[in-house]
Amino acid sequence: MWVEFLITSFVVVIAPGTGVIYTLAIGLARGAGASVVAAAGCTLGIVPHMAAAILGVAALLHASALAFQVFKIAGALYLLYMAWSIWREKGALEIVPEGQRKPYSRVALTGFLINILNPKLSIFFLAFLPQFVPLEAAAPLARMLELSAIFMLMTFVVFICYGVLAARVREHLINRPSVMKWMRGCFAAAFVALGARLLVAKV
């Protein structure tokens, strides 16, 4: 069961999503250090969803169409705001002198908000975690907490790898305005697509 959990978790984590795209953008704009902070923020953003799944709150969200719609719309609007900011060169891909950069706390907070405003994560963990808890488990809550910790660690490590990889090619891109403009368009379009996908998502 552990092998299945690790393989499934890895596939889920490496799939390009809002957290991956945000971490890549921060790595390109500000380097490896900031990408680690972004990865931490995105990872912390999944903690409330895991807690909701473990405590059963996600079941209520699943049952309440209104609650799900509210979270879904808020999350989609935030992703569209991210796209607009990037396109205006004021968001995650903004290139500014080091002394004028936004503090790391702002980088982490944005990553946190990106994930916490996605109600699909709660539903995902509600369906995902129990599959790997045997019915005969003596302490199912402890097992779910253990699985959650492993998933978070994997998320953090994979996101750091994405961010550091982006930082490695940073110097080859930031001095090429045409390339950066093209990349801003791509990242903005990615956030628009993710926002649109969330907006049409159903429980």
C-alpha positions as CSV (number, residue, x, y, z in Angstrom):
1,M,0.0,0.0,0.0
2,W,2.9,2.4,0.7
3,V,4.3,1.9,-2.8
4,E,0.9,2.7,-4.3
5,F,0.5,5.8,-2.1
6,L,4.0,7.1,-2.9
7,I,3.6,6.6,-6.7
8,T,0.1,8.2,-6.8
9,S,1.2,11.1,-4.6
10,F,4.2,11.7,-6.9
11,V,2.1,11.8,-10.0
12,V,-0.3,14.2,-8.4
13,V,2.4,16.5,-7.1
14,I,4.4,16.8,-10.3
15,A,1.4,17.5,-12.4
16,P,1.4,21.2,-13.5
17,G,-1.0,23.2,-11.3
18,T,-1.3,26.6,-9.7
19,G,1.4,25.9,-7.1
20,V,3.8,24.6,-9.7
21,I,3.3,27.5,-12.0
22,Y,3.6,30.1,-9.3
23,T,6.8,28.5,-8.0
24,L,8.3,28.4,-11.5
25,A,7.4,32.1,-12.0
26,I,9.0,33.1,-8.7
27,G,12.1,31.1,-9.5
28,L,12.4,32.8,-12.9
29,A,11.9,36.3,-11.4
30,R,13.7,36.2,-8.1
31,G,15.9,33.1,-8.0
32,A,16.2,29.9,-6.0
33,G,15.8,31.4,-2.5
34,A,12.5,33.0,-3.3
35,S,11.3,29.9,-5.0
36,V,11.9,27.9,-1.8
37,V,9.7,30.4,0.0
38,A,7.1,30.1,-2.6
39,A,7.2,26.4,-2.4
40,A,6.7,26.6,1.4
41,G,3.8,28.9,1.0
42,C,2.1,26.6,-1.5
43,T,2.7,23.6,0.7
44,L,1.3,25.3,3.8
45,G,-1.8,26.2,1.6
46,I,-2.7,22.5,1.4
47,V,-2.7,22.0,5.2
48,P,-6.2,23.4,5.8
49,H,-7.5,21.1,3.0
50,M,-5.9,18.1,4.5
51,A,-7.2,19.0,8.0
52,A,-10.7,19.5,6.5
53,A,-10.5,16.1,4.9
54,I,-9.3,14.4,8.1
55,L,-11.9,16.1,10.3
56,G,-14.7,15.5,7.8
57,V,-15.3,19.1,7.1
58,A,-14.7,18.5,3.4
59,A,-17.8,16.2,3.4
60,L,-19.8,19.3,4.5
61,L,-18.3,21.3,1.7
62,H,-19.0,18.5,-0.7
63,A,-22.7,18.4,0.4
64,S,-23.1,22.2,0.4
65,A,-23.4,23.5,-3.2
66,L,-23.4,27.1,-1.9
67,A,-20.2,26.8,0.1
68,F,-18.4,25.1,-2.7
69,Q,-19.6,27.8,-5.2
70,V,-18.3,30.6,-2.9
71,F,-14.9,29.0,-2.5
72,K,-14.7,28.2,-6.2
73,I,-15.5,31.7,-7.4
74,A,-13.1,33.2,-4.9
75,G,-10.3,30.9,-6.0
76,A,-11.0,31.5,-9.7
77,L,-11.1,35.3,-9.2
78,Y,-7.8,35.1,-7.4
79,L,-6.2,33.1,-10.2
80,L,-7.5,35.7,-12.7
81,Y,-6.0,38.4,-10.6
82,M,-2.7,36.6,-10.6
83,A,-2.9,36.4,-14.4
84,W,-3.6,40.1,-14.7
85,S,-0.8,41.0,-12.4
86,I,1.7,38.9,-14.3
87,W,0.6,40.5,-17.6
88,R,1.0,44.0,-16.2
89,E,4.5,43.0,-15.0
90,K,3.5,43.5,-11.4
91,G,3.0,39.9,-10.3
92,A,5.1,36.8,-9.8
93,L,7.3,37.4,-12.9
94,E,8.0,41.1,-12.0
95,I,11.7,41.8,-12.4
96,V,12.8,44.6,-10.0
97,P,16.1,45.6,-8.3
98,E,16.7,43.6,-5.1
99,G,16.1,46.6,-2.8
100,Q,12.7,47.1,-4.2
101,R,11.5,43.5,-4.1
102,K,8.4,42.5,-2.1
103,P,9.3,40.7,1.1
104,Y,9.5,37.0,1.3
105,S,6.4,37.0,3.5
106,R,4.4,38.3,0.6
107,V,5.8,35.6,-1.7
108,A,4.8,32.9,0.8
109,L,1.3,34.5,1.5
110,T,0.5,34.5,-2.2
111,G,1.5,30.8,-2.5
112,F,-0.6,30.0,0.5
113,L,-3.7,31.9,-0.9
114,I,-3.4,30.2,-4.3
115,N,-3.9,26.8,-2.7
116,I,-6.2,27.6,0.2
117,L,-8.8,29.1,-2.1
118,N,-9.1,26.0,-4.2
119,P,-12.0,23.9,-2.8
120,K,-11.2,21.0,-5.1
121,L,-8.2,20.2,-2.9
122,S,-10.5,19.5,0.1
123,I,-12.6,17.2,-2.0
124,F,-9.5,15.5,-3.5
125,F,-8.0,14.8,-0.1
126,L,-11.4,13.5,1.2
127,A,-11.4,11.0,-1.6
128,F,-7.7,10.3,-1.7
129,L,-6.4,9.8,1.8
130,P,-8.9,7.2,3.1
131,Q,-8.0,4.9,0.2
132,F,-4.7,4.2,1.9
133,V,-6.0,3.6,5.4
134,P,-6.8,-0.1,6.0
135,L,-10.2,-0.8,7.5
136,E,-8.4,-2.8,10.2
137,A,-6.1,0.1,11.1
138,A,-5.8,0.5,14.9
139,A,-5.4,4.3,14.7
140,P,-6.8,5.5,11.4
141,L,-6.5,9.2,12.4
142,A,-2.7,8.8,13.1
143,R,-2.3,6.9,9.8
144,M,-4.0,9.8,7.9
145,L,-1.8,12.3,9.6
146,E,1.2,10.3,8.7
147,L,0.1,10.1,5.0
148,S,-0.6,13.8,5.0
149,A,2.9,14.6,6.3
150,I,4.5,12.5,3.6
151,F,2.4,14.1,0.9
152,M,3.3,17.6,2.2
153,L,7.0,16.7,2.3
154,M,6.9,15.4,-1.2
155,T,5.0,18.5,-2.4
156,F,7.6,20.8,-0.8
157,V,10.6,18.9,-2.3
158,V,9.1,18.7,-5.8
159,F,8.1,22.3,-5.8
160,I,11.6,23.3,-4.7
161,C,13.0,21.3,-7.6
162,Y,10.8,23.1,-10.0
163,G,11.8,26.5,-8.5
164,V,15.5,25.8,-8.5
165,L,15.3,24.6,-12.1
166,A,13.6,27.8,-13.1
167,A,16.3,29.8,-11.2
168,R,19.0,28.0,-13.1
169,V,17.9,29.4,-16.4
170,R,16.9,32.8,-14.9
171,E,20.1,34.6,-16.0
172,H,19.6,33.4,-19.6
173,L,16.1,35.0,-19.7
174,I,15.8,38.1,-17.7
175,N,18.0,40.2,-20.0
176,R,16.0,39.2,-23.0
177,P,12.8,41.5,-23.0
178,S,11.2,39.7,-25.9
179,V,11.6,36.3,-24.2
180,M,10.3,37.6,-20.9
181,K,7.3,39.2,-22.5
182,W,6.5,35.9,-24.2
183,M,6.9,34.0,-20.9
184,R,4.6,36.5,-19.1
185,G,2.0,35.8,-21.7
186,C,2.4,32.1,-21.2
187,F,2.2,32.3,-17.4
188,A,-0.8,34.7,-17.5
189,A,-2.6,32.4,-20.0
190,A,-1.8,29.4,-17.7
191,F,-3.4,31.1,-14.7
192,V,-6.4,32.2,-16.8
193,A,-6.8,28.5,-17.9
194,L,-6.5,27.2,-14.3
195,G,-9.0,29.8,-13.1
196,A,-11.5,28.9,-15.9
197,R,-11.1,25.2,-15.1
198,L,-11.8,25.9,-11.4
199,L,-14.8,28.1,-12.3
200,V,-16.5,25.3,-14.2
201,A,-15.5,22.6,-11.8
202,K,-18.2,20.6,-10.1
203,V,-18.3,18.8,-6.8
